[in-house]
Amino acid sequence: MVRILITGAAGGLGSLLRDRMKGEQVTLRLSDVAELGEAGENEELVQCDLGDMSAVLKLVKDCDFIIHLGGIAKENSFEKILNGNIVGTYNIYEAARRAGVKRIFFASSNHAMGAYEVGEIVDTEMPFRPDSFYGVSKCFGEVLARYYYDKYGIESACVRIGSCFEPPTEKRMLATWLSFDDLVSLVKRVQEIEHLGFQTIFAVSDNAKNWWDNSLAEGLGWQPKDSVDKYTDDPSLIEEETEIAARLHGGVYNADGHFDDNNSGSRTV
Ligand SMILES: NC(=O)c1ccc[n+]([C@@H]2O[C@H](COP(=O)([O-])OP(=O)(O)OC[C@H]3O[C@@H](n4cnc5c(N)ncnc54)[C@H](O)[C@@H]3O)[C@@H](O)[C@H]2O)c1
């Protein structure tokens, strides 16, 4: 049996992976600060705050692979981002080191690079240009992952997820969209590849419009199969409303003060 920990398991992508990563030879340890419902077959449920180190130490014990999705998934106040994304990600890596966990899928974000101009092709070795505190927290997570690989040999994939929603809702997603199936195949590739090492990759489907260059991540051997192109003429796709949002990769995240503390102001992830 392999035990896989999924953090953020009550969220959108966590719920998807809860369903798609199950298998006869797999125990899923599912964790979130939110309610996780009833445990299914081969499921272990742990409700905890990732900011609580003593809880995270217990959470990570006896796991073989961690899919780290938990945290604040949009722009928010620095204090909330600090607990969920910065302290929380540190707790996961440090607990993994102490428990001997060897591999982590880290859900980073395109917003780590969201201040680049539309029209510029960004590769996986270009400097961080976050567009928000949220983006800054993902840069922190990627650097932390590098540190834990170089110093302790914990393998990581820092996966800069584009926009993983079905169907797409915004024009921007014609460049950033990732299908659910492509996300699942990437998670499985990260789990199964014999030598992962340290990898950074933009998780995006095979869309005709493309802002990102994954050629430096070819060693991972992952190819997206889907494309957003069938939605190109969909009239329901929302346009960016401001000049700055249209000009920069991260869209509205680049606008000053685009969120409120309830998070109702931000539309994209
Ligand atoms: N969905 C996307 O398109 C997308 C794009 C880029 C990056 N990501 C990243 O992927 C991950 C999953 O995204 P999602 O769309 O499923 O987001 P989501 O908000 O639906 O899920 C995140 C989950 O994390 C939990 N969480 C928040 N703070 C926590 C804490 N302190 N302790 C424990 N749990 C906590 C939330 O309760 C929630 O269930 C996130 O890390 C997000 O930043 C997603």
The ligand as an SDF file (V2000), in Angstrom:
LIG
                    3D

 44 48  0  0  0  0  0  0  0  0999 V2000
   -7.5120   26.1060   -9.2700 N   0  0  0  0  0  0  0  0  0  0  0  0
   -6.5580   26.6940   -9.9680 C   0  0  0  0  0  0  0  0  0  0  0  0
   -6.7200   26.9840  -11.1470 O   0  0  0  0  0  0  0  0  0  0  0  0
   -5.2310   27.0150   -9.3340 C   0  0  0  0  0  0  0  0  0  0  0  0
   -4.3370   27.8420  -10.0370 C   0  0  0  0  0  0  0  0  0  0  0  0
   -3.0890   28.1260   -9.4810 C   0  0  0  0  0  0  0  0  0  0  0  0
   -2.7400   27.5580   -8.2600 C   0  0  0  0  0  0  0  0  0  0  0  0
   -3.6380   26.7820   -7.5910 N   0  0  0  0  0  0  0  0  0  0  0  0
   -3.2270   26.2460   -6.2890 C   0  0  0  0  0  0  0  0  0  0  0  0
   -3.7170   24.9190   -6.1540 O   0  0  0  0  0  0  0  0  0  0  0  0
   -4.1500   24.6950   -4.8290 C   0  0  0  0  0  0  0  0  0  0  0  0
   -5.5920   24.2250   -4.8220 C   0  0  0  0  0  0  0  0  0  0  0  0
   -6.4080   25.2200   -5.4440 O   0  0  0  0  0  0  0  0  0  0  0  0
   -7.9960   25.1560   -5.3860 P   0  0  0  0  0  0  0  0  0  0  0  0
   -8.4800   25.8750   -6.5850 O   0  0  0  0  0  0  0  0  0  0  0  0
   -8.4470   23.7770   -5.1310 O   0  0  0  0  0  0  0  0  0  0  0  0
   -8.2610   26.0960   -4.1190 O   0  0  0  0  0  0  0  0  0  0  0  0
   -9.3770   25.9520   -2.9870 P   0  0  0  0  0  0  0  0  0  0  0  0
   -9.4740   27.2720   -2.2900 O   0  0  0  0  0  0  0  0  0  0  0  0
  -10.6250   25.3780   -3.5570 O   0  0  0  0  0  0  0  0  0  0  0  0
   -8.7390   24.8810   -1.9890 O   0  0  0  0  0  0  0  0  0  0  0  0
   -7.7600   25.2070   -1.0330 C   0  0  0  0  0  0  0  0  0  0  0  0
   -8.1080   24.4720    0.2540 C   0  0  0  0  0  0  0  0  0  0  0  0
   -7.1100   24.7940    1.2330 O   0  0  0  0  0  0  0  0  0  0  0  0
   -7.7780   24.8830    2.4930 C   0  0  0  0  0  0  0  0  0  0  0  0
   -7.0120   25.7240    3.4130 N   0  0  0  0  0  0  0  0  0  0  0  0
   -6.8640   27.0730    3.3800 C   0  0  0  0  0  0  0  0  0  0  0  0
   -6.1170   27.4820    4.4160 N   0  0  0  0  0  0  0  0  0  0  0  0
   -5.7880   26.3670    5.1320 C   0  0  0  0  0  0  0  0  0  0  0  0
   -5.0470   26.1420    6.3020 C   0  0  0  0  0  0  0  0  0  0  0  0
   -4.4730   27.1670    6.9720 N   0  0  0  0  0  0  0  0  0  0  0  0
   -4.9290   24.8810    6.7500 N   0  0  0  0  0  0  0  0  0  0  0  0
   -5.5100   23.8410    6.0810 C   0  0  0  0  0  0  0  0  0  0  0  0
   -6.2300   23.9890    4.9570 N   0  0  0  0  0  0  0  0  0  0  0  0
   -6.3580   25.2350    4.4820 C   0  0  0  0  0  0  0  0  0  0  0  0
   -9.1220   25.4980    2.1840 C   0  0  0  0  0  0  0  0  0  0  0  0
  -10.0760   25.1860    3.2030 O   0  0  0  0  0  0  0  0  0  0  0  0
   -9.4790   24.8770    0.8380 C   0  0  0  0  0  0  0  0  0  0  0  0
  -10.3090   23.7390    0.9660 O   0  0  0  0  0  0  0  0  0  0  0  0
   -3.9040   25.9870   -4.0670 C   0  0  0  0  0  0  0  0  0  0  0  0
   -2.6690   25.9040   -3.4060 O   0  0  0  0  0  0  0  0  0  0  0  0
   -3.8650   27.0350   -5.1500 C   0  0  0  0  0  0  0  0  0  0  0  0
   -3.0630   28.1390   -4.7650 O   0  0  0  0  0  0  0  0  0  0  0  0
   -4.8540   26.5090   -8.0990 C   0  0  0  0  0  0  0  0  0  0  0  0
  1  2  1  0
  2  3  2  0
  2  4  1  0
  4  5  1  0
  4 44  2  0
  5  6  2  0
  6  7  1  0
  7  8  2  0
  8  9  1  0
  8 44  1  0
  9 10  1  0
  9 42  1  0
 10 11  1  0
 11 12  1  0
 11 40  1  0
 12 13  1  0
 13 14  1  0
 14 15  2  0
 14 16  1  0
 14 17  1  0
 17 18  1  0
 18 19  2  0
 18 20  1  0
 18 21  1  0
 21 22  1  0
 22 23  1  0
 23 24  1  0
 23 38  1  0
 24 25  1  0
 25 26  1  0
 25 36  1  0
 26 27  1  0
 26 35  1  0
 27 28  2  0
 28 29  1  0
 29 30  1  0
 29 35  2  0
 30 31  1  0
 30 32  2  0
 32 33  1  0
 33 34  2  0
 34 35  1  0
 36 37  1  0
 36 38  1  0
 38 39  1  0
 40 41  1  0
 40 42  1  0
 42 43  1  0
M  CHG  2   8   1  16  -1
M  END
$$$$
